[in-house]
Amino acid sequence: MKPQGLQEEVVVKKSFSVEGIAMGIGLGVLAVLLAPVVKRQIRPAGEAIASGIGALAQGARKWYEVTKEEVEDLFAEAQFERMKRSLDQEIEEPVQPPRM
């Protein structure tokens, strides 16, 4: 009895035939003949994809820079407001004369 989930490995032996060898050679020759044509067709698509990826990366960098600057501005404004409140409180506090 075999545990569930295990399958028998089936080994199939194929014999070589003249037709199979001829087909393999034919496919090889066809691939060699079609390679330049396929290359010419695929190259523009590859260039377009590379260009699109470059534009996407440039857009992401721009978004990052704008977002970074906005966050830095928010922190600078908050720091300025904190400093302003602190100075306003110091000005409003009455000055006590020195004790003798």
Contact map, one row per residue, 1 for C-alpha under 8 A:
1110000000000000000000000000000000000000000000000000000000000000000000000000000000000000000000000000
1111010000000000000000000000000000000000000000000000000000000000000000000000000000000000000000000000
1111110000000000000000000000000000000000000000000000000000000000000000000000000000000000000000000000
0111110000000000000000000000000000000000000000000000000000000000000000000000000000000000000000000000
0011111000000000000000000000000000000000000000000000000000000000000000000000000000000000000000000000
0111111100000000000000000000000000000000000000000000000000000000000000000000000000000000000000000000
0000111110000000000000000000000000000000000000000000000000000000000000000000000000000000000000000000
0000011111000000000000000000000000000000000000000000000000000000000000000000000000000000000000000000
0000001111100000000000000000000000000000000000000000000000000000000000000000000000000000000000000000
0000000111110000000000000000000000000000000000000000000000000000000000000000000000000000000000000000
0000000011111000000000000000000000000000000000000000000000000000000000000000000000000000000000000000
0000000001111100000000000000000000000000000000000000000000000000000000000000000000000000000000000000
0000000000111110000000000000000000000000000000000000000000000000000000000000000000000000000000000000
0000000000011111000000000000000000000000000000000000000000000000000000000000000000000000000000000000
0000000000001111100000000000000000000000000000000000000000000000000000000000000000000000000000000000
0000000000000111110110000000000000000000000000000000000000000000000000000000000000000000000000000000
0000000000000011111110000000000000000000000000000000000000000000000000000000000000000000000000000000
0000000000000001111111000000000000000000000000000000000000000000000000000000000000000000000000000000
0000000000000000111111100000000000000000000000000000000000000000000000000000000000000000000000000000
0000000000000001111111110000000000000000000000000000000000000000000000000000000000000000000000000000
0000000000000001111111111000000000000000000000000000000000000000000000000000000000000000000000000000
0000000000000000011111111100000000000000000000000000000000000000000000000000000000000000000000000000
0000000000000000001111111110000000000000000000000000000000000000000000000000000000000000000000000000
0000000000000000000111111111000000000000000000000000000000000000000000000000000000000000000000000000
0000000000000000000011111111100000000000000000000000000000000000000000000000000000000000000000000000
0000000000000000000001111111110000000000000000000000000000000000000000000000000000000000000000000000
0000000000000000000000111111111000000000000000000000000000000000000000000000000000000000000000000000
0000000000000000000000011111111100000000000000000000000000000000000000000000000000000000000000000000
0000000000000000000000001111111110000000000000000000000000000000000000000000000000000000000000000000
0000000000000000000000000111111111000000000000000000000000000000000000000000000000000000000000000000
0000000000000000000000000011111111100000000000000000000000000000000000000000000000000000000000000000
0000000000000000000000000001111111110000000000000000000000000000000000000000000000000000000000000000
0000000000000000000000000000111111111000000000000000000000000000000000000000000000000000000000000000
0000000000000000000000000000011111111100000000000000000000000000000000000000000000000000000000000000
0000000000000000000000000000001111111110000000000000000000000000000000000000000000000000000000000000
0000000000000000000000000000000111111111000000000000000000000000000000000000000000000000000000000000
0000000000000000000000000000000011111111100000000000000000000000000000000000000000000000000000000000
0000000000000000000000000000000001111111110000000000000000000000000000000000000000000000000000000000
0000000000000000000000000000000000111111111000000000000000000000000000000000000000000000000000000000
0000000000000000000000000000000000011111111100000000000000000000000000000000000000000000000000000000
0000000000000000000000000000000000001111111110000000000000000000000000000000000000000000000000000000
0000000000000000000000000000000000000111111111000000000000000000000000000000000000000000000000000000
0000000000000000000000000000000000000011111111100000000000000000000000000000000000000000000000000000
0000000000000000000000000000000000000001111111110000000000000000000000000000000000000000000000000000
0000000000000000000000000000000000000000111111111000000000000000000000000000000000000000000000000000
0000000000000000000000000000000000000000011111111100000000000000000000000000000000000000000000000000
0000000000000000000000000000000000000000001111111110000000000000000000000000000000000000000000000000
0000000000000000000000000000000000000000000111111111000000000000000000000000000000000000000000000000
0000000000000000000000000000000000000000000011111111100000000000000000000000000000000000000000000000
0000000000000000000000000000000000000000000001111111110000000000000000000000000000000000000000000000
0000000000000000000000000000000000000000000000111111111000000000000000000000000000000000000000000000
0000000000000000000000000000000000000000000000011111111100000000000000000000000000000000000000000000
0000000000000000000000000000000000000000000000001111111110000000000000000000000000000000000000000000
0000000000000000000000000000000000000000000000000111111111000000000000000000000000000000000000000000
0000000000000000000000000000000000000000000000000011111111100000000000000000000000000000000000000000
0000000000000000000000000000000000000000000000000001111111110000000000000000000000000000000000000000
0000000000000000000000000000000000000000000000000000111111111000000000000000000000000000000000000000
0000000000000000000000000000000000000000000000000000011111111100000000000000000000000000000000000000
0000000000000000000000000000000000000000000000000000001111111110000000000000000000000000000000000000
0000000000000000000000000000000000000000000000000000000111111111000000000000000000000000000000000000
0000000000000000000000000000000000000000000000000000000011111111100000000000000000000000000000000000
0000000000000000000000000000000000000000000000000000000001111111110000000000000000000000000000000000
0000000000000000000000000000000000000000000000000000000000111111111000000000000000000000000000000000
0000000000000000000000000000000000000000000000000000000000011111111100000000000000000000000000000000
0000000000000000000000000000000000000000000000000000000000001111111110000000000000000000000000000000
0000000000000000000000000000000000000000000000000000000000000111111111000000000000000000000000000000
0000000000000000000000000000000000000000000000000000000000000011111111100000000000000000000000000000
0000000000000000000000000000000000000000000000000000000000000001111111110000000000000000000000000000
0000000000000000000000000000000000000000000000000000000000000000111111111000000000000000000000000000
0000000000000000000000000000000000000000000000000000000000000000011111111100000000000000000000000000
0000000000000000000000000000000000000000000000000000000000000000001111111110000000000000000000000000
0000000000000000000000000000000000000000000000000000000000000000000111111111000000000000000000000000
0000000000000000000000000000000000000000000000000000000000000000000011111111100000000000000000000000
0000000000000000000000000000000000000000000000000000000000000000000001111111110000000000000000000000
0000000000000000000000000000000000000000000000000000000000000000000000111111111000000000000000000000
0000000000000000000000000000000000000000000000000000000000000000000000011111111100000000000000000000
0000000000000000000000000000000000000000000000000000000000000000000000001111111110000000000000000000
0000000000000000000000000000000000000000000000000000000000000000000000000111111111000000000000000000
0000000000000000000000000000000000000000000000000000000000000000000000000011111111100000000000000000
0000000000000000000000000000000000000000000000000000000000000000000000000001111111110000000000000000
0000000000000000000000000000000000000000000000000000000000000000000000000000111111111000000000000000
0000000000000000000000000000000000000000000000000000000000000000000000000000011111111100000000000000
0000000000000000000000000000000000000000000000000000000000000000000000000000001111111110000000000000
0000000000000000000000000000000000000000000000000000000000000000000000000000000111111111000000000000
0000000000000000000000000000000000000000000000000000000000000000000000000000000011111111100000000000
0000000000000000000000000000000000000000000000000000000000000000000000000000000001111111110000000000
0000000000000000000000000000000000000000000000000000000000000000000000000000000000111111111000000000
0000000000000000000000000000000000000000000000000000000000000000000000000000000000011111111100000000
0000000000000000000000000000000000000000000000000000000000000000000000000000000000001111111110000000
0000000000000000000000000000000000000000000000000000000000000000000000000000000000000111111110000000
0000000000000000000000000000000000000000000000000000000000000000000000000000000000000011111111000000
0000000000000000000000000000000000000000000000000000000000000000000000000000000000000001111111000000
0000000000000000000000000000000000000000000000000000000000000000000000000000000000000000111111100000
0000000000000000000000000000000000000000000000000000000000000000000000000000000000000000001111110000
0000000000000000000000000000000000000000000000000000000000000000000000000000000000000000000011111000
0000000000000000000000000000000000000000000000000000000000000000000000000000000000000000000001111100
0000000000000000000000000000000000000000000000000000000000000000000000000000000000000000000000111110
0000000000000000000000000000000000000000000000000000000000000000000000000000000000000000000000011111
0000000000000000000000000000000000000000000000000000000000000000000000000000000000000000000000001111
0000000000000000000000000000000000000000000000000000000000000000000000000000000000000000000000000111
